[in-house]
Amino acid sequence: MNAILLAGGQSSRYGRNKALINFRGEMMIKKISTVLQAVFEKVYVVGTPWTDYSFLNGVILLEDIVAEKGPLGGLYTGLTYSDTEYNYLTACDMPFITINYLNFVLNCGGEYDILIPEYRGHLEPLAAVYRQSCLPFIADSITANYLKVKSFFPAVKVRILKETMLRQAGDPERLFYNINQQSDLKTVRKLLEAH
């Protein structure tokens, strides 16, 4: 299994590129890519322009095939280039993803097109596994300009990882916490202090 790491863009809500935020002495995207590389065969980093991330070692840098289509476009690009059937997707603003959680996901068997965690009644599409069989349905959503990652879910087989299962791999609040605004960094500090 490979991993697809969405580098994002200018992060309008945050005010600058979140991927390059200094997180505990290291750029956030570098921290996340290091964790991914410890578990997956290859890590594809999707971002435009890819040259912004040329400092990353051991990853494959990709630019979006279809520009300005958000995370769904990044997933489409990653799945198109990947040489494995199943691929784990994450974003550059989720710094608490752990090797333990990734190994848990990697070892979940069963037949599915999407393996996705659910926390507090909400699906976490940027901490999920996608099969390459999703590609034509993603392409249809992009063509129709339905850009929510979940837009194509009704067309494929989705397996949900319930919260009770997830707790075997860690604290979901921490695992799926993402940084959207500068004020979120205060919550991050609290999460760090609590562990």
N, C-alpha and C positions, 0 to 999 in steps of 0.2 A: 504494500500500500504506500502511496505517495501522499504528500501534503501540499495543499495550496494555501499560501499566505497572502491575503489581500492587503497590499500596502496602502491603499486608499489614495486620496488626493490632497486637496488643500484643507480639508476638514473645516468647513465653514462654521460649524457650531463651536469648535474649539478655538478657531482663529488662526491656526497654522497647522502644518503637517504633523498629525499625532504620531506617526511612525517614528519621527525623529525626536520625540520627547525624551529627556533624560529620566530614566526610571531606575532608581537605586544604583546610580553610577554608570548606567549603560543605556544606550538608545533602546527604546522599547521594542522596535522591530528586530534588533539584534538579539535581545534577550529571548524573544518568542521563537525566532528562527533557530537559535541554539537548542532550545527544548525540542522543537520539531525534528531537528536533525538527529537527536539522540534516539528517536523512535522510528522514523520513517525512512524508506529507501532513498527518496529524493524529495527535495523541497522546492516548489515553484513559487517564486515571489512575483505577484502580478501588480504592476503599478505603472503609471505614466507620468513623466518619462522614467524608464527603468534606470537611467543613468543616476538618478537620485539615490539609488540603493546599491551602487557598484562597490561600496565598501564592505558589503556582506560577503563572507566566504562560504564556499561549499553549497551554494544555492544556484538555481537556474532562474535568471531574470527574464520576465516576459512583459511586453506591453499589451494592453487590451486589444483584442481583435476588432471589437466594435467599441469605439470610444464613448465615454460618458454614459454608460449604462449601469453604473454603480456596482454593488457587490454581485448582482446577477451576471453582469457582463464579465466580471473577474472570474466567477465560477465557470462560465462558458469558456473563457480563455484557458484556464487551468486544466479543465477536463479535456479540451481539444488537444493540448500538447502532452498531457500525461501519458505514460506508457503502462499504467496499471489500471485495472478495471475499477477498483474502489479508491477513493481519494478523500482524505480528511480536509475539511475547509475551516479556516479560522481567519480572524482579522488582526490587524496590527495594534488594536486598542484593548486587547484582552490579556493583560500581563500575568494573570494568575493561573493560566493553563499549566498543568503539571504533567510530568512524565508518567506518573501513576494513573492519571485520568486517561491519557492517550493510550497507554497499554491496555487499560480496561476496555476502551472503545475498540481497539485493535483485536481484542480477543472475544468480542461479541459475535457469536456465530449467527446462522440463520440466513434466510433469503430475503433480500430487500433491495430497493433502488436508493432509498435514503434511510439512514440510521440517525435519528435525531433525539437529543435530550429535551426533556420537558421540565421546567422549573416554575413553581407557583402558577401552574396552568398555562404557561407560555412556552412555545417551542423556541429552541435556540438554534436558528439556521446557520449561525456562524461558529458552531462548535459541533459540526455534524459530518457524517460520511455520505458521499454522493457517488453513485455508480455512473459509469460512462453512458449507460442506457438512458440517462436523463437528458443527454445532449439535444436530441431533436425537439423535446418539449421545452427546454430552455430557449432554444432558437426561436420557437413559435412565440414564446412570451416576449422575447426581445423584439421580434418583428411587430408584435401587436402593441409594443411599448408598455406592457405590464411588467414593471421592473422590481416588484417585491420578490425577494428570493422565494417566498412560499407560493408565488403565483402559479407554478406548474405542479405543485404537490398533488392535486386531485387526479392527475394523469398517470401517476406512478405509484409503486408500492412503498409505503412509508411505514417504517417500524419505529415506534416511540420508546425511548428509554425513560421510564418513570422515575420520579424523584427518589423513591425508596431504593431503587437500583443504583442511582447515581451516588448516593451517600456511601456506597461501598468504595468509591473512588476518591471521595473528598467532599468538601463543603460546597454545594452548588452556588451559594451566594458569592463565594470567593471565586470559584472556577469561572463563572460566566460574567463576572463584573467587567463592564467595558467603560472606557473613559471617553465621554462625548464632549464634556465641557471642562473648563479649568477648575470649576468648583468641585468636580468629581475627584480631583486629587486629594481633597480633604477626606472624602470617604475612603480613598485608598490608604491614607495614613492610618485611619482607624482600623481598617482591615489588617494592616501590617502589625499594628500594636496588639491586636487581639490574638495573633498567632505567634 
